[in-house]
Amino acid sequence: MQIFFKCNGEWVHQNEHVSEESLDESSGLKVREVFINVTRQQVEDFHGPEDYWCQCVAWSHLGTSKSRKASVRIAYLRKNFEQDPQGREVPIEGMIVLHCRPPEGVPAAEVEWLKNEEPIDSEQDENIDTRADHNLIIRQARLSDSGNYTCMAANIVAKRRSLSATVVVYVNGGWSSWTEWSACNVRCGRGWQKRSRTCTNPAPLNGGAFCEGMSVQKITCTSLCPVDGSWEVWSEWSVCSPECEHLRIRECTAPPPRNGGKFCEGLSQESENCTDGLCILGIENASDIALYSGLGAAVVAVAVLVIGVTLYRRSQSDYGVDVIDSSALTGGFQTFNFKTVRQGNPLLLNSSMQPDLTVSRTYSGPICLQDPLDKELMTESSLFNPLSDIKVKVQSSFMVSLGVSERAEYHGKNHSGTFPHGNNRSFSTMHPRNKTPYIQNLSSLPTRTELRTTGVFGHLGGRLVMPNTGVSLLIPHGAIPEENSWEIYMSINQGEPSLQSDGSEVLLSPEVTCGPPDMTVTTPFALTIPHCADVSSEHWNIHLKKRTQQGKWEEVMSVEDESTSCYCLLDPFACHVLLDSFGTYALTGEPITDCAVKQLKVAVFGCMSCNSLDYNLRVYCVDNTPWAFQEVVSDERHQGGQLLEEPKLLHFKGNTFSLQISVLDIPPFLWRIKPFTACQEVPFSRVWCSNQQPLHCAFSLERYTPTTTQLSCKICIRQLKGHEQILQVQTSILESERETITFFAQEDSTFPAQTGPKAFKIPYSIRQRICATFDTPNAKGKDWQMLAQKNSINRNLSYFATQSSPSAVILNLWEARHQHDGDLDSLACALEEIGRTHTKLSNITESQLDEADFNYSRQNGL
């Protein structure tokens, strides 16, 4: 047997063969093995169409056999990976796929994965697969899968390492369940309850998103205040008993104990001797006792008869008024024909004059006036003053004409209402020759004091508040130079508005003046002005206007415009304006569509009339600004009016439809209202262009008997094809039994002027840290722009960019906006959300802000 090698088609010389022979012990056969050596130089020197190859050929007398070809190649492994694995951030239970393409090599490299320098065994962890194309696949990511992953490639030549890929498995935060509501923070009255939740279910890990939403919720709560009982006055002593004692009693009803209050202390009954100790228990002369008893009974009978006759005559007295309904023809405007009062009517102001039964007075127009005193003037003076030679016609609510006899007429006009609307009302136009005592009494009512407040402010700044008007002024810290101080004032125009509307423009706020006008500030101050618009950029175009020194009004800016001279932040009930100069400002609105809505506050007041059987209801519709309602409250206090129901909001659309006010559900057989006066209608223009002036309608109800002391009815205020509100009246007409409804739930501030740190909710130290963090520009937008965004200030950011400290101006706007809030929750949530990316803010904790909120509330008596 012979064995030779053939390489690349050529026989290898016999001398290069190495042969060995051995004996196979199992079969006893002889085995021959032949070797040749192939060097690297031989392979490199070979140039052919194929790789270097060799083949073994054996033959003997039995035949020939050839082996398969064996290729010989030079082994290598390149240095660079064709694809390195890339780092990933995946949520928990998400899939992770890391790609790896090893360097080119001969033989092909085998791939192995390392995690934190430790080999990964996919056979021991079913969640990991490394068989697919050298890739590493983790089917469901776990927190333990976070780490540094490396791809290792190796063959017979060398080993190569890829770049490490960092895998982060993060967990998004989730809210825990809400805690139970805390107890009300006040023992009685209005307070608040608080509940909280934490972002720990689960807590955010490895950069996971923080929980969205509020971590603290607060709601108002009302606890009934206990009322301790108090004794009524003692009753009269009873008659002397046979035991020579008389009694008197008292009841615990002034007021009775309510809501767990204490019962009255002391005795409810007293007795004492009624004969000064000279008690006669026997009856000596029965005839004298019978005589005296009979005389007493006769006196009582006569007194009862006199009282009965008096009540009967009073119930039979009447106004002598015939009312003719023509509302079906006038569309809600009634025409009333009042005949002259009968002679002897006790309601006459001058009953000595003889009436002319041929003269009548006709009133045509709605019985709604724009001033409370106007209505009383008409009812008490014009209707019941028997001037036989005067005929009065009111053709509309804008014209009053007086006539002597049948022909001569004298006219008196007022451009803005039926009667003058100033504080000093003069009624000489109505009664040039006859001023009754009642008219003089109205004229002598005290005039309102000017709505004005002042305060002295220095470098530390402060806050000036006009109580119960919604108007305030915030002077920032540092706005006034050091060692300087100014007396700053603020006032509201109470007379006729000086701003005359152009076209469809409507006055939406009071005219607010702040000064002195020559004062300059280094930082914009914040002026808060209430408004009555239902804010929507689709339906309103709202403007800020300023009065010039010449008395003309000019537009400063539109609320939706971009401006660098001032800034307007419009909230649902107020507008916060950042300004550099003092002056007189007001908000106007131009309705864009018929869906533009003015918010009206509707309220009902009541009081007794001069006639003890009559009761007057006055329904007011005023623009929904605290200042406008305060004027109504002031007028009603002068007239003895009582608020009968909590005021409500009415959404009045600019769709040209009028307003109807009606009295419903009057108890029959107890009360009655004059025929055809239960419904009154007000034209659209009177309501829409009220210019912050109150509008009211009056209704007169009459009791059948003086024993009726309770009144219940409904007042319906509705706009035709619009919104409707119902005021439920449930009251006692006796002042001692009436439950008082407060005009204002809470004062704006105990002190109108607050100076220094106590005027600001955010402590100065925290304010400095916030400004130092956010004033520095950041390429990723994590600067003052983020602070503005988190506080819902997303418009006209170019204004803040012009300020030396944008963050300070944003915080000043926040202070003005959240003046009436109970706490610092909104700012705390904003800082909590962005504090994770700013280490400088990490030490501003919620407890610090709660402490600052408590100190602010305590200093201001809240």
KAMOVEN-V533886 format. One line per field, one symbol per residue. psi: psi as a letter, one per 40 degrees, with the letter a starting at -180 (. if undefined). A space follows every 10 residues. Layout:
psi->???
This chain:
psi->hihiihhfei hhideeihii iihhddeeih hhhhiihhid ddddehhiei ihiiihhiia eeaihiiihh ihihiihidh idhiiiiihi iieiihhhih hiiiihihii hihihfehih hedeheehhe egfeihhhdh hideehahhh hhhiaediii hiiihhhhhi hiiiiiiiii hiiheidiah aiiiiiiige giihifeiii iiahehiiii ihhhhhhiii iiiiiiiiih idefiiiiii igfgiihife iiiiiaiehi iiheefeghh dihdgddddd dddddddddd dddddddddd dddddeiief hhhhhfddde fehihhhhii iiheheehdg eeihiheehi hhhhiifhie hddddddddd dddehgheeh hhhgdieehh hihhbedhih ihihefadii eidghheddd gdeghidddd dddeihiiih giiiihiade aahhhhhfee hihhhihedh iieiiihhih ihheahhehh hhbeihheii hhhiaideii iehhihhhhi ieihhhedei hhihiihide eihihdiide ihiedihhhh ideihhhhie iiahiihiih hdieehhhhi hhihiiiiid heeihhhhhi hiigiddddd ddddddddee ihheihiihh hhifeeiihh hihifhhied iiihieeehi hhidddddfe fehihiiiih ihidieehei hhiihhhihh faiiihhhhg ihehddehhh hidhdhidid hdhhiadeei dhiddddddd dddedhihde egadddddde ffgeifeddd deidgddddd dddddddfde ieafdddddd dddeddehdd edegiddddd ddddddddde f.
